């Protein structure tokens, strides 16, 4: 049960890029790549969301 929770946490929490290679050392290279791309897209989306939030705030202030 604990293992399943860890797997769920893995996909639902944002992690620093450096952690990806350490966590997946025993996995297939394709899976490492998929996880890397997933984390990359997630980080880009979070940055975009933060930028949008800042733009909305700045428009309200004007």
JOKAHU-V536286 format. One record per residue. PSI is psi as a letter, one per 20 degrees, with the letter a starting at -180 (none if undefined). OMEGA is omega in degrees with one decimal (999 if undefined). NEAR is the number of other C-alpha atoms within 8 Angstrom. Layout:
# JOKAHU-V536286
PSI;OMEGA;NEAR / PSI;OMEGA;NEAR
This chain:
# JOKAHU-V536286
g;178.8;4 / h;-179.8;5 / g;179.1;6 / g;178.8;7 / g;178.7;8 / g;178.8;8 / g;178.8;8 / g;178.5;8 / h;-177.9;8 / g;-175.6;7 / i;-174.0;7 / i;-179.9;6 / q;176.7;6 / p;-178.8;8 / q;172.9;7 / q;-176.8;6 / h;-175.4;8 / h;-177.4;6 / h;-171.7;8 / g;-177.2;12 / h;-179.4;8 / g;-175.8;7 / h;-169.9;6 / k;-175.6;8 / h;-176.4;6 / j;-178.9;4 / r;179.6;7 / q;180.0;6 / h;179.6;6 / h;-179.5;6 / h;175.4;8 / g;-178.6;12 / g;179.4;8 / g;179.8;8 / h;179.2;9 / g;-179.8;10 / g;178.2;8 / g;-179.6;8 / h;179.0;11 / g;179.5;9 / g;179.7;8 / g;-179.3;9 / h;178.0;9 / g;179.5;8 / h;178.5;8 / h;177.5;8 / g;179.1;8 / g;-179.3;8 / g;178.7;8 / g;178.0;8 / g;178.9;8 / g;178.7;8 / g;179.0;8 / h;179.2;8 / g;179.5;8 / g;179.7;8 / g;-177.5;8 / h;177.5;8 / h;179.3;7 / h;-177.5;6 / h;-174.9;5 / none;999;4
